[in-house]
Amino acid sequence: MFYDVKLVFQKFLQYNLYMSAVGTIEIEKIERRVRFCDYLCVAQLFLQDNFLLDRELSFNDVKPRLLGHWGTCHGINLAYANLKSIYAEDENFLFVLGPGHGFPALNANLWLDKELEKIDEKATLDRAGLEYLCKTFSWPDGFPSHASPMTPGIITEGGELGYALANAYGLALGHPEKTIAVLIGDGELETATALDSLNLRDLFDASNNGKILPILHLNGYKISAPSIYARKSERELNEMIRGFGFTPLSFNGDDIDVFQKVLKSESNSPFFIMKTEKGKGGPNSHHESHQIPLKNAKTDESELKALAEWLTSYAPQKLFQEVIQ
Ligand SMILES: Cc1ncc(C[n+]2csc(CCOP(=O)(O)OP(=O)(O)O)c2C)c(N)n1
């Protein structure tokens, strides 16, 4: 058989254009938002001054008590930005966040969407608001370290893992118009509550109830150890998920084009498996990134230097200008 190489190449190009879920500009917009939110997470966790690095970082700029969680934040920012890109205009869409300990990420996104400003007039979407957000995170009389009732959309104190998926099914009951995405940590899925919530799919009549989009955040680790699901082969994990009646859709969370395609797929009972590297962008890898990497940044020269390099790597002033126009 004879193939016209030029024609095949053209078809290949057409296929790729057709398959591309969003344009390059939208992909860049999502990536920028994620980077900016990642920066805001580091700034909230560490800084009490010099929030956009106007001068060289000093010990005085670092908070005296470093309390919060970094490792999970990048994945939350990825999920938030990708879902927002698709569902921003859909008033029947809800996002349920399992890992409430990743609060710097939720807080950053709510600030950027002007949701925080609605309940706290100091959280304006400008430089003063950014300084307020960062300075008062995990601070006496300021924002707490975990999602709490003072956060828009949150009714209970965050911190106890396991209920996200069950809550999502509850929210969808009797609301066929609703779409509910729910982010579940791979450590969280080891809790009895989360694991057994997978059985709720069987009890759910899709015609009378809303649509559930579970997203497993497979970043490989719990606190200091690998998660069980990260130790399974992809095939084993997929088969486990299939056994609960879902269609597993596994992808690299940093590939925005694929992320968008997968979220838009029409699979029956999809179960998204978003793979990320825990603590991506930070100085430590994997489990060491769970809470505060560089815990001695207030007193140790080399840790302060590493923190300065980490913060600078985001080019925060440029990002600030690009995102807050
Ligand atoms: C019921 C419950 N058990 C234990 C903890 C302690 N804990 C806090 S974070 C965490 C690890 C969570 O891992 P994962 O869900 O994978 O989130 P990530 O790795 O993205 O931070 C654990 C076990 C908790 N918060 N709730």
The ligand as an SDF file (V2000), in Angstrom:
LIG
                    3D

 26 27  0  0  0  0  0  0  0  0999 V2000
   -8.6000   10.9930   59.6600 C   0  0  0  0  0  0  0  0  0  0  0  0
   -7.2050   11.5870   59.6230 C   0  0  0  0  0  0  0  0  0  0  0  0
   -6.1440   10.7830   59.8630 N   0  0  0  0  0  0  0  0  0  0  0  0
   -4.8910   11.2810   59.8730 C   0  0  0  0  0  0  0  0  0  0  0  0
   -4.7010   12.6290   59.6280 C   0  0  0  0  0  0  0  0  0  0  0  0
   -3.2890   13.1920   59.6660 C   0  0  0  0  0  0  0  0  0  0  0  0
   -2.8550   13.6260   58.3470 N   0  0  0  0  0  0  0  0  0  0  0  0
   -2.7870   14.9310   57.9950 C   0  0  0  0  0  0  0  0  0  0  0  0
   -2.2580   15.1600   56.4420 S   0  0  0  0  0  0  0  0  0  0  0  0
   -2.0510   13.5020   56.2170 C   0  0  0  0  0  0  0  0  0  0  0  0
   -1.5200   12.9520   54.9250 C   0  0  0  0  0  0  0  0  0  0  0  0
   -2.5150   13.1440   53.8600 C   0  0  0  0  0  0  0  0  0  0  0  0
   -2.0480   12.5670   52.6860 O   0  0  0  0  0  0  0  0  0  0  0  0
   -2.7970   12.8630   51.3650 P   0  0  0  0  0  0  0  0  0  0  0  0
   -4.2670   12.6970   51.5540 O   0  0  0  0  0  0  0  0  0  0  0  0
   -2.1580   12.0430   50.3190 O   0  0  0  0  0  0  0  0  0  0  0  0
   -2.5410   14.4040   51.1280 O   0  0  0  0  0  0  0  0  0  0  0  0
   -1.1980   15.0840   50.5800 P   0  0  0  0  0  0  0  0  0  0  0  0
   -0.1150   14.0620   50.4620 O   0  0  0  0  0  0  0  0  0  0  0  0
   -1.5830   15.6100   49.2350 O   0  0  0  0  0  0  0  0  0  0  0  0
   -0.8680   16.1440   51.5740 O   0  0  0  0  0  0  0  0  0  0  0  0
   -2.4210   12.7770   57.3460 C   0  0  0  0  0  0  0  0  0  0  0  0
   -2.3720   11.3060   57.4730 C   0  0  0  0  0  0  0  0  0  0  0  0
   -5.8350   13.4190   59.3880 C   0  0  0  0  0  0  0  0  0  0  0  0
   -5.7080   14.7160   59.1160 N   0  0  0  0  0  0  0  0  0  0  0  0
   -7.0800   12.8910   59.3830 N   0  0  0  0  0  0  0  0  0  0  0  0
  1  2  1  0
  2  3  1  0
  2 26  2  0
  3  4  2  0
  4  5  1  0
  5  6  1  0
  5 24  2  0
  6  7  1  0
  7  8  2  0
  7 22  1  0
  8  9  1  0
  9 10  1  0
 10 11  1  0
 10 22  2  0
 11 12  1  0
 12 13  1  0
 13 14  1  0
 14 15  2  0
 14 16  1  0
 14 17  1  0
 17 18  1  0
 18 19  2  0
 18 20  1  0
 18 21  1  0
 22 23  1  0
 24 25  1  0
 24 26  1  0
M  CHG  1   7   1
M  END
$$$$
